[in-house]
């Protein structure tokens, strides 16, 4: 990935399929990370 902060994540789901096969558009991202992740900064950011 070109965004260093996203390097530990894997893109999955419909967006990954859409990019791979070009069969449809996608409006969201499904990111997975296989380690413990503190999501509270994201929640705080989204609530402000």
PDBQT receptor file of N, H, CA, C and O in Angstrom, charges set to zero:
ATOM      1  N   UNK A   1       0.836  -1.189   0.000  1.00  0.00    +0.000 N 
ATOM      2  CA  UNK A   1       0.000   0.000   0.000  1.00  0.00    +0.000 C 
ATOM      3  C   UNK A   1       0.875   1.244   0.000  1.00  0.00    +0.000 C 
ATOM      4  O   UNK A   1       2.002   1.226   0.496  1.00  0.00    +0.000 OA
ATOM      5  N   UNK A   2       0.356   2.299  -0.549  1.00  0.00    +0.000 N 
ATOM      6  H   UNK A   2      -0.559   2.314  -0.952  1.00  0.00    +0.000 HD
ATOM      7  CA  UNK A   2       1.105   3.541  -0.603  1.00  0.00    +0.000 C 
ATOM      8  C   UNK A   2       0.944   4.389   0.644  1.00  0.00    +0.000 C 
ATOM      9  O   UNK A   2       1.709   5.331   0.848  1.00  0.00    +0.000 OA
ATOM     10  N   UNK A   3      -0.039   4.074   1.485  1.00  0.00    +0.000 N 
ATOM     11  H   UNK A   3      -0.661   3.309   1.319  1.00  0.00    +0.000 HD
ATOM     12  CA  UNK A   3      -0.250   4.806   2.733  1.00  0.00    +0.000 C 
ATOM     13  C   UNK A   3       0.371   3.979   3.853  1.00  0.00    +0.000 C 
ATOM     14  O   UNK A   3      -0.177   2.938   4.217  1.00  0.00    +0.000 OA
ATOM     15  N   UNK A   4       1.515   4.420   4.415  1.00  0.00    +0.000 N 
ATOM     16  H   UNK A   4       1.960   5.266   4.119  1.00  0.00    +0.000 HD
ATOM     17  CA  UNK A   4       2.206   3.614   5.417  1.00  0.00    +0.000 C 
ATOM     18  C   UNK A   4       1.337   3.209   6.604  1.00  0.00    +0.000 C 
ATOM     19  O   UNK A   4       1.499   2.108   7.131  1.00  0.00    +0.000 OA
ATOM     20  N   UNK A   5       0.430   4.062   7.030  1.00  0.00    +0.000 N 
ATOM     21  H   UNK A   5       0.298   4.955   6.601  1.00  0.00    +0.000 HD
ATOM     22  CA  UNK A   5      -0.417   3.747   8.182  1.00  0.00    +0.000 C 
ATOM     23  C   UNK A   5      -1.351   2.577   7.901  1.00  0.00    +0.000 C 
ATOM     24  O   UNK A   5      -1.821   1.931   8.837  1.00  0.00    +0.000 OA
ATOM     25  N   UNK A   6      -1.630   2.290   6.632  1.00  0.00    +0.000 N 
ATOM     26  H   UNK A   6      -1.248   2.815   5.871  1.00  0.00    +0.000 HD
ATOM     27  CA  UNK A   6      -2.535   1.199   6.270  1.00  0.00    +0.000 C 
ATOM     28  C   UNK A   6      -1.804  -0.102   5.949  1.00  0.00    +0.000 C 
ATOM     29  O   UNK A   6      -2.446  -1.110   5.653  1.00  0.00    +0.000 OA
ATOM     30  N   UNK A   7      -0.487  -0.096   6.003  1.00  0.00    +0.000 N 
ATOM     31  H   UNK A   7       0.035   0.722   6.243  1.00  0.00    +0.000 HD
ATOM     32  CA  UNK A   7       0.287  -1.278   5.626  1.00  0.00    +0.000 C 
ATOM     33  C   UNK A   7      -0.073  -2.531   6.424  1.00  0.00    +0.000 C 
ATOM     34  O   UNK A   7      -0.111  -3.611   5.836  1.00  0.00    +0.000 OA
ATOM     35  N   UNK A   8      -0.342  -2.447   7.746  1.00  0.00    +0.000 N 
ATOM     36  H   UNK A   8      -0.311  -1.569   8.224  1.00  0.00    +0.000 HD
ATOM     37  CA  UNK A   8      -0.665  -3.670   8.487  1.00  0.00    +0.000 C 
ATOM     38  C   UNK A   8      -2.057  -4.235   8.186  1.00  0.00    +0.000 C 
ATOM     39  O   UNK A   8      -2.368  -5.345   8.619  1.00  0.00    +0.000 OA
ATOM     40  N   UNK A   9      -2.887  -3.512   7.466  1.00  0.00    +0.000 N 
ATOM     41  H   UNK A   9      -2.634  -2.611   7.114  1.00  0.00    +0.000 HD
ATOM     42  CA  UNK A   9      -4.256  -3.942   7.200  1.00  0.00    +0.000 C 
ATOM     43  C   UNK A   9      -4.351  -4.729   5.896  1.00  0.00    +0.000 C 
ATOM     44  O   UNK A   9      -3.528  -4.567   4.995  1.00  0.00    +0.000 OA
ATOM     45  N   UNK A  10      -5.365  -5.580   5.815  1.00  0.00    +0.000 N 
ATOM     46  H   UNK A  10      -6.033  -5.711   6.548  1.00  0.00    +0.000 HD
ATOM     47  CA  UNK A  10      -5.702  -6.292   4.581  1.00  0.00    +0.000 C 
ATOM     48  C   UNK A  10      -7.054  -5.792   4.098  1.00  0.00    +0.000 C 
ATOM     49  O   UNK A  10      -8.001  -5.687   4.877  1.00  0.00    +0.000 OA
ATOM     50  N   UNK A  11      -7.138  -5.487   2.818  1.00  0.00    +0.000 N 
ATOM     51  H   UNK A  11      -6.368  -5.573   2.185  1.00  0.00    +0.000 HD
ATOM     52  CA  UNK A  11      -8.398  -5.074   2.215  1.00  0.00    +0.000 C 
ATOM     53  C   UNK A  11      -9.176  -6.326   1.833  1.00  0.00    +0.000 C 
ATOM     54  O   UNK A  11      -8.667  -7.191   1.121  1.00  0.00    +0.000 OA
ATOM     55  N   UNK A  12     -10.417  -6.415   2.313  1.00  0.00    +0.000 N 
ATOM     56  H   UNK A  12     -10.831  -5.713   2.891  1.00  0.00    +0.000 HD
ATOM     57  CA  UNK A  12     -11.237  -7.608   2.080  1.00  0.00    +0.000 C 
ATOM     58  C   UNK A  12     -12.639  -7.190   1.663  1.00  0.00    +0.000 C 
ATOM     59  O   UNK A  12     -12.933  -5.998   1.576  1.00  0.00    +0.000 OA
ATOM     60  N   UNK A  13     -13.491  -8.152   1.407  1.00  0.00    +0.000 N 
ATOM     61  H   UNK A  13     -13.252  -9.120   1.477  1.00  0.00    +0.000 HD
ATOM     62  CA  UNK A  13     -14.898  -7.877   1.133  1.00  0.00    +0.000 C 
ATOM     63  C   UNK A  13     -15.146  -7.410  -0.287  1.00  0.00    +0.000 C 
ATOM     64  O   UNK A  13     -14.355  -7.657  -1.197  1.00  0.00    +0.000 OA
ATOM     65  N   UNK A  14     -16.271  -6.726  -0.450  1.00  0.00    +0.000 N 
ATOM     66  H   UNK A  14     -16.914  -6.524   0.289  1.00  0.00    +0.000 HD
ATOM     67  CA  UNK A  14     -16.714  -6.285  -1.764  1.00  0.00    +0.000 C 
ATOM     68  C   UNK A  14     -15.762  -5.332  -2.450  1.00  0.00    +0.000 C 
ATOM     69  O   UNK A  14     -15.619  -5.378  -3.672  1.00  0.00    +0.000 OA
ATOM     70  N   UNK A  15     -15.102  -4.462  -1.687  1.00  0.00    +0.000 N 
ATOM     71  H   UNK A  15     -15.218  -4.424  -0.695  1.00  0.00    +0.000 HD
ATOM     72  CA  UNK A  15     -14.158  -3.522  -2.285  1.00  0.00    +0.000 C 
ATOM     73  C   UNK A  15     -12.967  -4.258  -2.875  1.00  0.00    +0.000 C 
ATOM     74  O   UNK A  15     -12.523  -3.939  -3.978  1.00  0.00    +0.000 OA
ATOM     75  N   UNK A  16     -12.448  -5.234  -2.151  1.00  0.00    +0.000 N 
ATOM     76  H   UNK A  16     -12.808  -5.493  -1.255  1.00  0.00    +0.000 HD
ATOM     77  CA  UNK A  16     -11.323  -6.020  -2.666  1.00  0.00    +0.000 C 
ATOM     78  C   UNK A  16     -11.722  -6.746  -3.946  1.00  0.00    +0.000 C 
ATOM     79  O   UNK A  16     -10.964  -6.763  -4.916  1.00  0.00    +0.000 OA
ATOM     80  N   UNK A  17     -12.908  -7.344  -3.949  1.00  0.00    +0.000 N 
ATOM     81  H   UNK A  17     -13.523  -7.330  -3.161  1.00  0.00    +0.000 HD
ATOM     82  CA  UNK A  17     -13.388  -8.030  -5.153  1.00  0.00    +0.000 C 
ATOM     83  C   UNK A  17     -13.594  -7.056  -6.305  1.00  0.00    +0.000 C 
ATOM     84  O   UNK A  17     -13.277  -7.365  -7.453  1.00  0.00    +0.000 OA
ATOM     85  N   UNK A  18     -14.127  -5.880  -5.992  1.00  0.00    +0.000 N 
ATOM     86  H   UNK A  18     -14.384  -5.629  -5.059  1.00  0.00    +0.000 HD
ATOM     87  CA  UNK A  18     -14.373  -4.878  -7.021  1.00  0.00    +0.000 C 
ATOM     88  C   UNK A  18     -13.068  -4.419  -7.666  1.00  0.00    +0.000 C 
ATOM     89  O   UNK A  18     -12.993  -4.266  -8.885  1.00  0.00    +0.000 OA
ATOM     90  N   UNK A  19     -12.044  -4.200  -6.847  1.00  0.00    +0.000 N 
ATOM     91  H   UNK A  19     -12.104  -4.324  -5.857  1.00  0.00    +0.000 HD
ATOM     92  CA  UNK A  19     -10.750  -3.784  -7.392  1.00  0.00    +0.000 C 
ATOM     93  C   UNK A  19     -10.094  -4.901  -8.196  1.00  0.00    +0.000 C 
ATOM     94  O   UNK A  19      -9.433  -4.645  -9.203  1.00  0.00    +0.000 OA
ATOM     95  N   UNK A  20     -10.275  -6.109  -7.757  1.00  0.00    +0.000 N 
ATOM     96  H   UNK A  20     -10.812  -6.316  -6.939  1.00  0.00    +0.000 HD
ATOM     97  CA  UNK A  20      -9.659  -7.255  -8.439  1.00  0.00    +0.000 C 
ATOM     98  C   UNK A  20     -10.334  -7.566  -9.773  1.00  0.00    +0.000 C 
ATOM     99  O   UNK A  20      -9.660  -7.788 -10.779  1.00  0.00    +0.000 OA
ATOM    100  N   UNK A  21     -11.662  -7.580  -9.776  1.00  0.00    +0.000 N 
ATOM    101  H   UNK A  21     -12.210  -7.399  -8.959  1.00  0.00    +0.000 HD
ATOM    102  CA  UNK A  21     -12.399  -8.022 -10.964  1.00  0.00    +0.000 C 
ATOM    103  C   UNK A  21     -13.125  -6.905 -11.707  1.00  0.00    +0.000 C 
ATOM    104  O   UNK A  21     -13.571  -7.104 -12.836  1.00  0.00    +0.000 OA
ATOM    105  N   UNK A  22     -13.249  -5.732 -11.086  1.00  0.00    +0.000 N 
ATOM    106  H   UNK A  22     -12.886  -5.570 -10.168  1.00  0.00    +0.000 HD
ATOM    107  CA  UNK A  22     -13.899  -4.608 -11.734  1.00  0.00    +0.000 C 
ATOM    108  C   UNK A  22     -15.362  -4.837 -12.052  1.00  0.00    +0.000 C 
ATOM    109  O   UNK A  22     -15.890  -4.250 -12.996  1.00  0.00    +0.000 OA
ATOM    110  N   UNK A  23     -16.022  -5.679 -11.279  1.00  0.00    +0.000 N 
ATOM    111  H   UNK A  23     -15.593  -6.155 -10.512  1.00  0.00    +0.000 HD
ATOM    112  CA  UNK A  23     -17.398  -6.066 -11.590  1.00  0.00    +0.000 C 
ATOM    113  C   UNK A  23     -18.450  -5.099 -11.065  1.00  0.00    +0.000 C 
ATOM    114  O   UNK A  23     -19.594  -5.132 -11.519  1.00  0.00    +0.000 OA
ATOM    115  N   UNK A  24     -18.086  -4.237 -10.116  1.00  0.00    +0.000 N 
ATOM    116  H   UNK A  24     -17.157  -4.210  -9.748  1.00  0.00    +0.000 HD
ATOM    117  CA  UNK A  24     -19.062  -3.286  -9.571  1.00  0.00    +0.000 C 
ATOM    118  C   UNK A  24     -18.319  -2.203  -8.803  1.00  0.00    +0.000 C 
ATOM    119  O   UNK A  24     -17.136  -2.346  -8.494  1.00  0.00    +0.000 OA
ATOM    120  N   UNK A  25     -19.017  -1.131  -8.503  1.00  0.00    +0.000 N 
ATOM    121  H   UNK A  25     -19.978  -1.015  -8.754  1.00  0.00    +0.000 HD
ATOM    122  CA  UNK A  25     -18.451  -0.084  -7.674  1.00  0.00    +0.000 C 
ATOM    123  C   UNK A  25     -18.603  -0.423  -6.203  1.00  0.00    +0.000 C 
ATOM    124  O   UNK A  25     -19.375  -1.312  -5.842  1.00  0.00    +0.000 OA
ATOM    125  N   UNK A  26     -17.878   0.272  -5.364  1.00  0.00    +0.000 N 
ATOM    126  H   UNK A  26     -17.250   0.994  -5.657  1.00  0.00    +0.000 HD
ATOM    127  CA  UNK A  26     -17.965   0.043  -3.926  1.00  0.00    +0.000 C 
ATOM    128  C   UNK A  26     -17.832   1.379  -3.215  1.00  0.00    +0.000 C 
ATOM    129  O   UNK A  26     -17.066   2.243  -3.644  1.00  0.00    +0.000 OA
ATOM    130  N   UNK A  27     -18.580   1.550  -2.123  1.00  0.00    +0.000 N 
ATOM    131  H   UNK A  27     -19.201   0.848  -1.775  1.00  0.00    +0.000 HD
ATOM    132  CA  UNK A  27     -18.564   2.830  -1.412  1.00  0.00    +0.000 C 
ATOM    133  C   UNK A  27     -18.004   2.721   0.003  1.00  0.00    +0.000 C 
ATOM    134  O   UNK A  27     -18.020   3.702   0.747  1.00  0.00    +0.000 OA
ATOM    135  N   UNK A  28     -17.512   1.552   0.382  1.00  0.00    +0.000 N 
ATOM    136  H   UNK A  28     -17.499   0.756  -0.223  1.00  0.00    +0.000 HD
ATOM    137  CA  UNK A  28     -16.953   1.401   1.722  1.00  0.00    +0.000 C 
ATOM    138  C   UNK A  28     -15.661   0.589   1.649  1.00  0.00    +0.000 C 
ATOM    139  O   UNK A  28     -15.330   0.010   0.615  1.00  0.00    +0.000 OA
ATOM    140  N   UNK A  29     -14.947   0.560   2.759  1.00  0.00    +0.000 N 
ATOM    141  H   UNK A  29     -15.216   1.031   3.600  1.00  0.00    +0.000 HD
ATOM    142  CA  UNK A  29     -13.720  -0.224   2.858  1.00  0.00    +0.000 C 
ATOM    143  C   UNK A  29     -13.869  -1.233   3.982  1.00  0.00    +0.000 C 
ATOM    144  O   UNK A  29     -14.342  -0.894   5.067  1.00  0.00    +0.000 OA
ATOM    145  N   UNK A  30     -13.474  -2.452   3.731  1.00  0.00    +0.000 N 
ATOM    146  H   UNK A  30     -13.089  -2.728   2.850  1.00  0.00    +0.000 HD
ATOM    147  CA  UNK A  30     -13.439  -3.488   4.758  1.00  0.00    +0.000 C 
ATOM    148  C   UNK A  30     -11.971  -3.806   5.011  1.00  0.00    +0.000 C 
ATOM    149  O   UNK A  30     -11.310  -4.440   4.188  1.00  0.00    +0.000 OA
ATOM    150  N   UNK A  31     -11.467  -3.360   6.161  1.00  0.00    +0.000 N 
ATOM    151  H   UNK A  31     -12.004  -2.846   6.830  1.00  0.00    +0.000 HD
ATOM    152  CA  UNK A  31     -10.065  -3.568   6.506  1.00  0.00    +0.000 C 
ATOM    153  C   UNK A  31      -9.962  -4.511   7.693  1.00  0.00    +0.000 C 
ATOM    154  O   UNK A  31     -10.675  -4.352   8.684  1.00  0.00    +0.000 OA
ATOM    155  N   UNK A  32      -9.074  -5.491   7.593  1.00  0.00    +0.000 N 
ATOM    156  H   UNK A  32      -8.495  -5.619   6.788  1.00  0.00    +0.000 HD
ATOM    157  CA  UNK A  32      -8.834  -6.424   8.679  1.00  0.00    +0.000 C 
ATOM    158  C   UNK A  32      -7.392  -6.294   9.138  1.00  0.00    +0.000 C 
ATOM    159  O   UNK A  32      -6.492  -6.017   8.344  1.00  0.00    +0.000 OA
ATOM    160  N   UNK A  33      -7.187  -6.500  10.436  1.00  0.00    +0.000 N 
ATOM    161  H   UNK A  33      -7.918  -6.726  11.081  1.00  0.00    +0.000 HD
ATOM    162  CA  UNK A  33      -5.861  -6.494  11.026  1.00  0.00    +0.000 C 
ATOM    163  C   UNK A  33      -5.824  -7.657  11.996  1.00  0.00    +0.000 C 
ATOM    164  O   UNK A  33      -6.759  -7.832  12.778  1.00  0.00    +0.000 OA
ATOM    165  N   UNK A  34      -4.788  -8.442  11.967  1.00  0.00    +0.000 N 
ATOM    166  H   UNK A  34      -4.029  -8.300  11.332  1.00  0.00    +0.000 HD
ATOM    167  CA  UNK A  34      -4.718  -9.668  12.758  1.00  0.00    +0.000 C 
ATOM    168  C   UNK A  34      -4.059  -9.479  14.121  1.00  0.00    +0.000 C 
ATOM    169  O   UNK A  34      -3.612 -10.450  14.731  1.00  0.00    +0.000 OA
ATOM    170  N   UNK A  35      -3.997  -8.255  14.599  1.00  0.00    +0.000 N 
ATOM    171  H   UNK A  35      -4.361  -7.466  14.104  1.00  0.00    +0.000 HD
ATOM    172  CA  UNK A  35      -3.432  -7.973  15.911  1.00  0.00    +0.000 C 
ATOM    173  C   UNK A  35      -4.450  -7.192  16.724  1.00  0.00    +0.000 C 
ATOM    174  O   UNK A  35      -5.457  -6.728  16.190  1.00  0.00    +0.000 OA
ATOM    175  N   UNK A  36      -4.185  -7.048  18.021  1.00  0.00    +0.000 N 
ATOM    176  H   UNK A  36      -3.366  -7.425  18.455  1.00  0.00    +0.000 HD
ATOM    177  CA  UNK A  36      -5.058  -6.242  18.862  1.00  0.00    +0.000 C 
ATOM    178  C   UNK A  36      -4.998  -4.794  18.374  1.00  0.00    +0.000 C 
ATOM    179  O   UNK A  36      -3.926  -4.277  18.061  1.00  0.00    +0.000 OA
ATOM    180  N   UNK A  37      -6.149  -4.158  18.313  1.00  0.00    +0.000 N 
ATOM    181  H   UNK A  37      -7.021  -4.578  18.567  1.00  0.00    +0.000 HD
ATOM    182  CA  UNK A  37      -6.237  -2.812  17.748  1.00  0.00    +0.000 C 
ATOM    183  C   UNK A  37      -7.074  -1.935  18.663  1.00  0.00    +0.000 C 
ATOM    184  O   UNK A  37      -8.197  -2.288  19.022  1.00  0.00    +0.000 OA
ATOM    185  N   UNK A  38      -6.516  -0.785  19.039  1.00  0.00    +0.000 N 
ATOM    186  H   UNK A  38      -5.604  -0.498  18.747  1.00  0.00    +0.000 HD
ATOM    187  CA  UNK A  38      -7.250   0.177  19.868  1.00  0.00    +0.000 C 
ATOM    188  C   UNK A  38      -8.081   1.067  18.949  1.00  0.00    +0.000 C 
ATOM    189  O   UNK A  38      -7.550   1.977  18.311  1.00  0.00    +0.000 OA
ATOM    190  N   UNK A  39      -9.373   0.805  18.884  1.00  0.00    +0.000 N 
ATOM    191  H   UNK A  39      -9.804   0.066  19.402  1.00  0.00    +0.000 HD
ATOM    192  CA  UNK A  39     -10.254   1.544  17.978  1.00  0.00    +0.000 C 
ATOM    193  C   UNK A  39     -10.806   2.828  18.586  1.00  0.00    +0.000 C 
ATOM    194  O   UNK A  39     -11.503   3.575  17.899  1.00  0.00    +0.000 OA
ATOM    195  N   UNK A  40     -10.514   3.105  19.857  1.00  0.00    +0.000 N 
ATOM    196  H   UNK A  40      -9.948   2.498  20.415  1.00  0.00    +0.000 HD
ATOM    197  CA  UNK A  40     -11.089   4.289  20.507  1.00  0.00    +0.000 C 
ATOM    198  C   UNK A  40     -10.711   5.606  19.823  1.00  0.00    +0.000 C 
ATOM    199  O   UNK A  40     -11.569   6.486  19.754  1.00  0.00    +0.000 OA
ATOM    200  N   UNK A  41      -9.480   5.809  19.308  1.00  0.00    +0.000 N 
ATOM    201  H   UNK A  41      -8.783   5.095  19.364  1.00  0.00    +0.000 HD
ATOM    202  CA  UNK A  41      -9.209   7.067  18.599  1.00  0.00    +0.000 C 
ATOM    203  C   UNK A  41     -10.091   7.259  17.364  1.00  0.00    +0.000 C 
ATOM    204  O   UNK A  41     -10.463   8.386  17.038  1.00  0.00    +0.000 OA
ATOM    205  N   UNK A  42     -10.423   6.180  16.686  1.00  0.00    +0.000 N 
ATOM    206  H   UNK A  42     -10.121   5.265  16.950  1.00  0.00    +0.000 HD
ATOM    207  CA  UNK A  42     -11.286   6.281  15.511  1.00  0.00    +0.000 C 
ATOM    208  C   UNK A  42     -12.702   6.648  15.932  1.00  0.00    +0.000 C 
ATOM    209  O   UNK A  42     -13.343   7.483  15.293  1.00  0.00    +0.000 OA
ATOM    210  N   UNK A  43     -13.195   6.029  17.003  1.00  0.00    +0.000 N 
ATOM    211  H   UNK A  43     -12.674   5.351  17.522  1.00  0.00    +0.000 HD
ATOM    212  CA  UNK A  43     -14.536   6.336  17.508  1.00  0.00    +0.000 C 
ATOM    213  C   UNK A  43     -14.616   7.801  17.920  1.00  0.00    +0.000 C 
ATOM    214  O   UNK A  43     -15.582   8.488  17.590  1.00  0.00    +0.000 OA
ATOM    215  N   UNK A  44     -13.613   8.275  18.634  1.00  0.00    +0.000 N 
ATOM    216  H   UNK A  44     -12.828   7.716  18.902  1.00  0.00    +0.000 HD
ATOM    217  CA  UNK A  44     -13.590   9.680  19.069  1.00  0.00    +0.000 C 
ATOM    218  C   UNK A  44     -13.583  10.602  17.855  1.00  0.00    +0.000 C 
ATOM    219  O   UNK A  44     -14.315  11.591  17.823  1.00  0.00    +0.000 OA
ATOM    220  N   UNK A  45     -12.770  10.288  16.868  1.00  0.00    +0.000 N 
ATOM    221  H   UNK A  45     -12.175   9.484  16.894  1.00  0.00    +0.000 HD
ATOM    222  CA  UNK A  45     -12.688  11.113  15.661  1.00  0.00    +0.000 C 
ATOM    223  C   UNK A  45     -14.031  11.158  14.926  1.00  0.00    +0.000 C 
ATOM    224  O   UNK A  45     -14.459  12.222  14.479  1.00  0.00    +0.000 OA
ATOM    225  N   UNK A  46     -14.683  10.023  14.804  1.00  0.00    +0.000 N 
ATOM    226  H   UNK A  46     -14.335   9.158  15.167  1.00  0.00    +0.000 HD
ATOM    227  CA  UNK A  46     -15.962   9.962  14.084  1.00  0.00    +0.000 C 
ATOM    228  C   UNK A  46     -17.087  10.664  14.833  1.00  0.00    +0.000 C 
ATOM    229  O   UNK A  46     -18.021  11.169  14.209  1.00  0.00    +0.000 OA
ATOM    230  N   UNK A  47     -17.014  10.703  16.144  1.00  0.00    +0.000 N 
ATOM    231  H   UNK A  47     -16.256  10.293  16.651  1.00  0.00    +0.000 HD
ATOM    232  CA  UNK A  47     -18.062  11.342  16.941  1.00  0.00    +0.000 C 
ATOM    233  C   UNK A  47     -17.911  12.859  17.023  1.00  0.00    +0.000 C 
ATOM    234  O   UNK A  47     -18.839  13.545  17.453  1.00  0.00    +0.000 OA
ATOM    235  N   UNK A  48     -16.775  13.387  16.623  1.00  0.00    +0.000 N 
ATOM    236  H   UNK A  48     -16.021  12.830  16.274  1.00  0.00    +0.000 HD
ATOM    237  CA  UNK A  48     -16.557  14.849  16.682  1.00  0.00    +0.000 C 
ATOM    238  C   UNK A  48     -16.842  15.521  15.375  1.00  0.00    +0.000 C 
ATOM    239  O   UNK A  48     -16.706  16.740  15.265  1.00  0.00    +0.000 OA
TER     240      UNK A  48
